[in-house]
């Protein structure tokens, strides 16, 4: 079975021949392990076209991954302490609302970049592989422009100026989506970390009132182009997973172990495909290879069904030992529904 067909079958619960595999390898991990990691990956049949795309030299990484302090295209200053690990925004162009009149949105890119990392994650191309493009953030860009504390205060206090920021950013994203939707992709990827370890960062009511309409507009554009919507969020987000499903999201990548595997199985298995998020706080960096294998089998048994609903994935940071990376991919490759 071709990779593209395998992924489409998995997403739509149409009995793929095996679970499709997706890489999520941070630039710092490639920098650390080099050829040793390449040797492991050479034995993996990844289904999203990773191997066909060139790596970027470290000095061409996006500002958020390049060691030192660098401005991104929006004018946010990033402090990156380790090459290849996402840094911290330390200077926000809209920290003072009075600067908004002089703020200029960056030019919308004419098309997607041709490299593995775009905000840290893979971009694929059409062909035998399932082509998944983009890494569209919304809540996070608002934080980077305004500052997280100020943005949350704006939302809590109902400051009307935050609506202007939302609407202007939505207009910018919609123009960017036009460029992506004109290309031959099977799905586009959205991402915003919405959860803490125990709750959403805002109330579900605030999320539905303020953010959901913007997401719906973006998702509708992608769906109208005949593409699948993929969505990533770290943290505890079960309150909004039903909303995401109802809005047309076909693939969710979230911290299922943090949310609770029994809850995931009871409430969501069979309703949406999960691009699996393995426990990278406790298991991947610190457990034995055997424990990694057991964890993967437990996750798969809870998030999928006999007909599909699983894209095998685990984010690999530089703290994950090579033997655990190898065990992860061996388990992916040997798993049977």
Secondary structure, 3 states (H helix, E strand, C coil): CCHHHHHHHHHCCCCCCCCEECCCECHHHHHHHCHHHHHHHCCCCCCCCHHHCCCCCHHHCCCCCCCEEEECCCCCEEEECCCCCCCEEEECCCCCHHHHHHCCCCCCCCCCCCCCCECCECCCCCCCCCCEEEEECCHHHHHHHHCHHHHHHHHHHCCCHHHHHHHHHHHHHHHHHHHHHCCCCCEEEEECCCECCCCECCCHHHHHHHHHHHHHHHHHHHHHCCCEEEEEECCCCHHHHHHHHHCCEEEEEECHHHHCHHHHHHHCECCEEEECCCCCCCHHHHCCHHHHHHHHHHHHHHHCECCECEEECCCECCCCCHHHHHHHHHHHHHCCC
